[in-house]
Amino acid sequence: MKNNIKTQLETFQTQPLRPAALALLNTLGYHSPKTLELDGSPATFLERFNQNPEATRFNEEKAQVGDWTEVPLFSHLINHFKLLFYKFN
């Protein structure tokens, strides 16, 4: 398992972020039908995330959104635990 995780982490260097992130989650045993597919734009993520009035507002300052360059994947793994993959400068 440890070698599989290492291999999947190394794919982040050669693959686009979304498939690398999904492969890592699969290796770790996480599968969720609640995965939001995004166009990669941080603005699109924020727009989609903030549409839900029941959701906690996303704190852009704490998340340093200004440094993000890509947001291709947002996944709901278990109740109250969500996972966001993004690239930053």
ABEGO torsion letter per residue (X at the ends): XAAAAAAAAAAAAABBAAAAAAAAAAAAGBBBABBBBBAGBAAAAAAAAAABAABBBBBAAAAGAAABABBABBBBABBGBBBBBBBBX
